[in-house]
């Protein structure tokens, strides 16, 4: 059900309106999903609309495979002004809406929007924020967290997304921090790059959210089909991240895809001189691991990050000069 939760007057006559979608009856544990905090994060908005279409079909009985048992709330378009301008921030106030929480109902437009979103999601049990990579980069679909306690690990396993990246603490005025401080089990799902839409990546995250809803009994799958193989997420600490930096300035031409495994010394791409076209530097992976972030915008300057590789520390058994039996002490 689509519901208007806020209307803000504007100088041009038509008010700025904030809508939420909700499914299920009150009294159940609530899953809240927010997308569009930045106006150029189109993947999250598309994914949210995909979920809305799916949940509408479940509630209306069009999808015969599922029954809704829990409650879901979504804010598909959090920062409409920025989206309409096609930019990350709303140019009029220049405020990053994800730095306006918990908001202020009597404050500026971004603060009033943040307050409405926070108020309507404060009773949630789970919270999922949908986003894309930072400007000029592309992310492989993955989960971002700031804690790795048992509840977060269970949520990650339920999502069946294989990469979980623990970040340093977020800003205290972000939605993520406010939810987590309110004891809401919170994760961010990141995929793709700003101002672009990758339907394949969105579909992977969509299936992950459906997996989660079934595992937590928000949805009942009438087919009772067991997954062929459960994905065991890899959990990466901040110290597991290795940045690949540009040694010179120029135009970066990539030769690998984000979301793939790379080996130390493997060529990632090269930087060419913009005027002559000559190669100035070959960019290679500095470690074995998973390429979670890759430069998309080709113009780079010296010392700018080209890629982020998530590395996996070896088990102590891998350092032994002899093979060990599984389960051996």
C-alpha positions in Angstrom: 0.0 0.0 0.0 1.4 3.4 -1.0 1.0 6.1 1.7 1.9 9.8 1.7 3.8 10.5 5.0 5.0 14.1 4.4 4.2 17.1 2.3 6.5 20.0 2.2 5.6 23.3 0.5 7.9 24.5 -2.2 8.5 27.8 -4.0 7.1 26.5 -7.3 3.6 25.6 -6.1 3.6 21.8 -6.2 4.6 20.4 -2.8 7.4 17.9 -2.2 5.9 14.7 -1.1 7.4 11.6 0.6 5.8 8.2 0.2 6.2 4.9 1.9 5.0 1.4 0.8 3.9 -1.1 3.4 2.7 -4.7 3.3 1.4 -7.0 6.1 -0.4 -6.4 9.3 1.0 -4.6 12.4 2.0 -6.7 15.3 4.7 -8.6 13.4 8.5 -7.9 13.4 9.1 -5.2 10.8 11.6 -5.2 7.9 12.3 -1.6 6.6 14.1 -1.0 3.3 15.3 2.5 2.3 16.7 3.6 -1.1 17.3 6.8 -2.9 19.1 8.7 0.0 21.4 9.9 -2.8 19.8 11.0 -6.0 22.2 9.2 -8.3 21.9 5.7 -6.7 19.6 4.3 -9.3 20.2 0.6 -8.6 18.7 0.8 -5.2 15.6 2.6 -6.5 15.1 0.0 -9.2 15.6 -2.8 -6.7 13.1 -1.2 -4.4 10.5 -1.0 -7.2 11.2 -4.6 -8.1 10.5 -5.6 -4.5 7.3 -3.5 -4.5 6.0 -5.2 -7.6 6.8 -8.6 -6.1 5.2 -8.0 -2.7 2.1 -6.5 -4.4 1.7 -9.7 -6.4 2.1 -11.8 -3.2 -0.5 -9.7 -1.3 -2.9 -9.7 -4.2 -2.6 -13.5 -4.6 -1.2 -13.1 -8.1 2.0 -15.0 -7.1 0.9 -18.5 -6.1 4.3 -19.5 -4.6 4.4 -17.1 -1.6 2.3 -15.9 1.3 3.2 -12.8 3.3 3.4 -13.5 7.1 5.4 -10.5 8.4 5.4 -6.8 7.8 7.6 -4.9 5.3 8.0 -1.1 4.9 9.9 0.6 2.1 10.9 4.1 1.2 11.8 3.7 -2.5 12.5 7.4 -3.2 14.0 9.1 -0.1 15.5 12.2 -1.7 13.2 13.1 -4.5 14.7 16.6 -5.1 18.1 15.1 -5.7 16.7 12.4 -8.0 14.8 15.0 -10.0 18.0 17.0 -10.5 19.9 13.9 -11.5 22.6 14.5 -8.8 23.8 12.9 -5.6 22.7 15.9 -3.5 19.9 18.3 -3.9 21.6 21.4 -5.4 19.4 23.9 -3.6 20.7 23.0 -0.1 23.8 20.9 -0.9 23.0 18.6 2.0 23.8 14.9 1.9 20.5 13.5 3.2 22.3 10.6 4.8 24.0 13.1 7.1 20.7 14.5 8.3 19.4 11.7 10.7 17.6 11.4 12.9 16.3 14.6 11.4 14.1 17.4 12.6 10.4 17.8 11.7 10.8 21.6 12.0 14.1 21.8 10.2 15.2 22.3 6.6 13.7 20.1 3.9 16.4 17.3 4.1 16.0 17.2 7.9 12.2 17.0 7.7 12.5 14.1 5.2 15.0 12.3 7.4 12.8 12.8 10.4 9.8 11.3 8.7 11.8 8.3 7.4 13.3 7.7 10.8 10.0 8.0 12.7 8.2 5.6 10.4 11.0 3.0 10.7 12.0 3.3 14.4 10.0 0.2 15.4 11.7 -2.0 12.8 13.5 -5.2 13.8 15.6 -5.3 10.6 16.8 -2.4 8.4 18.3 -2.6 4.9 19.7 0.4 3.1 20.2 0.1 -0.7 23.0 2.1 -2.3 25.7 2.1 -5.0 29.4 2.8 -4.9 31.0 6.1 -4.3 31.2 8.5 -7.3 33.6 7.3 -10.1 33.5 3.7 -8.8 31.6 0.5 -9.3 30.8 -2.0 -6.5 30.3 -5.7 -6.8 27.0 -6.7 -5.0 28.0 -7.1 -1.3 26.8 -6.5 2.2 28.3 -3.7 4.3 28.2 -3.8 8.1 29.9 -2.0 11.0 29.6 -4.9 13.5 29.9 -8.6 13.1 27.8 -10.0 16.0 25.7 -13.1 15.8 22.6 -11.3 14.6 24.4 -9.7 11.7 26.1 -12.9 10.7 22.7 -14.7 10.7 21.2 -11.9 8.5 24.1 -12.2 6.1 23.6 -16.0 5.9 19.9 -15.6 5.3 20.6 -13.1 2.4 22.7 -15.8 0.7 25.1 -13.1 -0.5 28.7 -14.3 -0.4 30.6 -11.1 0.4 30.3 -9.3 3.7 32.5 -6.2 4.3 33.0 -4.8 7.7 33.6 -1.1 7.5 34.8 1.4 10.1 32.2 3.2 12.1 29.7 5.3 10.1 28.8 8.9 10.8 26.6 9.4 13.8 24.1 11.3 11.7 23.6 8.6 9.1 20.5 6.4 8.9 22.7 3.3 9.3 24.1 4.6 12.6 20.8 5.8 13.9 19.1 2.4 13.2 21.9 0.5 14.7 22.0 2.7 17.8 18.2 2.0 18.1 19.0 -1.8 18.2 17.7 -2.4 14.7 19.6 -5.2 12.9 21.1 -3.1 10.1 23.0 -3.8 6.9 23.7 -1.9 3.7 23.5 -3.7 0.3 25.8 -2.0 -2.2 26.0 -2.7 -5.9 26.9 -0.9 -9.2 27.9 2.7 -9.7 26.1 6.1 -9.4 24.0 7.3 -12.4 23.8 3.8 -14.0 21.5 0.9 -13.7 22.7 -2.7 -13.7 19.6 -5.0 -13.8 21.6 -8.2 -13.4 23.2 -6.9 -10.1 19.8 -5.8 -8.9 18.3 -9.2 -9.6 21.1 -10.8 -7.5 20.3 -8.6 -4.5 16.5 -9.0 -5.1 16.8 -12.8 -4.8 19.0 -12.3 -1.7 16.2 -10.2 0.0 13.6 -12.8 -0.9 15.9 -15.5 0.5 16.1 -13.5 3.7 12.4 -12.9 4.0 11.7 -16.6 3.6 14.4 -17.6 6.1 13.0 -15.2 8.7 9.4 -16.3 8.0 8.4 -12.9 6.7 7.4 -14.8 3.6 6.2 -18.4 3.4 7.4 -20.3 0.3 4.5 -22.7 -0.4 6.8 -24.8 -2.7 9.0 -25.9 0.2 11.9 -26.1 -2.1 15.3 -26.4 -0.4 18.2 -24.5 -2.0 20.6 -26.7 -3.9 23.5 -25.1 -2.1 23.7 -22.7 0.8 26.1 -19.9 0.3 28.6 -19.4 3.1 29.4 -15.7 3.3 33.0 -14.6 3.6 33.4 -11.9 6.3 36.1 -9.3 5.6 37.5 -7.0 8.3 38.8 -3.5 7.4 42.4 -4.9 7.7 41.6 -7.3 4.9 41.2 -4.5 2.3 44.0 -3.7 0.0 43.8 -0.5 -2.2 45.4 -0.4 -5.6 46.6 3.2 -6.3 47.5 5.0 -9.5 51.2 5.8 -9.7 50.6 8.5 -12.4 47.9 10.6 -13.9 46.1 9.9 -17.2 43.2 7.8 -18.6 42.6 4.4 -16.9 41.5 1.6 -19.2 40.3 -1.4 -17.2 40.8 -5.0 -18.3 38.9 -6.9 -15.6 35.4 -6.9 -14.2 34.4 -6.0 -10.7 33.2 -8.9 -8.6 35.9 -11.3 -9.9 38.8 -13.0 -8.2 42.3 -11.6 -9.0 45.8 -12.9 -8.4 48.7 -10.8 -7.2 50.5 -9.4 -10.2 47.5 -9.9 -12.5 46.9 -6.9 -14.9 43.9 -4.9 -13.9 44.4 -2.2 -16.6 46.7 0.5 -17.7 47.0 4.3 -17.6 47.6 6.1 -20.8 48.7 9.6 -21.5 45.7 11.6 -22.7 47.6 13.6 -25.3 49.8 11.0 -26.9 47.9 7.8 -26.1 51.1 6.1 -24.9 51.0 3.8 -22.0 52.3 5.4 -18.8 51.7 2.7 -16.3 50.4 -0.9 -16.1 48.1 -1.4 -13.1 48.4 -4.8 -11.4 46.7 -6.5 -8.4 48.8 -6.1 -5.3 47.3 -9.2 -3.6 45.2 -12.3 -4.2 41.5 -11.7 -3.4 38.1 -10.5 -4.5 37.8 -7.3 -6.5 34.9 -5.6 -4.7 35.4 -2.0 -6.1 36.8 -0.8 -9.4 37.4 2.6 -10.9 34.7 3.4 -13.5 35.4 7.0 -14.4 38.6 6.8 -16.5 40.3 10.1 -15.7 42.6 9.5 -12.7 45.3 11.5 -10.8 48.4 10.3 -9.1 47.7 8.3 -5.8 44.0 7.9 -6.6 42.5 4.5 -5.8 41.9 2.3 -8.8 40.5 -0.8 -7.0 39.8 -2.3 -3.6 40.7 -6.0 -3.2 39.3 -8.0 -0.3 41.9 -10.5 0.8 41.4 -13.7 2.8 43.8 -14.7 5.5 45.1 -18.2 5.4 44.2 -20.8 8.0 47.1 -21.9 10.2 46.8 -25.3 8.6 47.8 -23.9 5.2 51.2 -23.0 6.5 52.0 -26.5 7.6 54.5 -28.4 5.4 52.4 -31.5 5.5 48.7 -32.2 4.8 46.2 -32.4 7.7 43.1 -34.5 8.0 39.8 -32.7 8.2 38.7 -32.5 11.8 42.2 -33.1 13.1 43.1 -31.3 16.3 
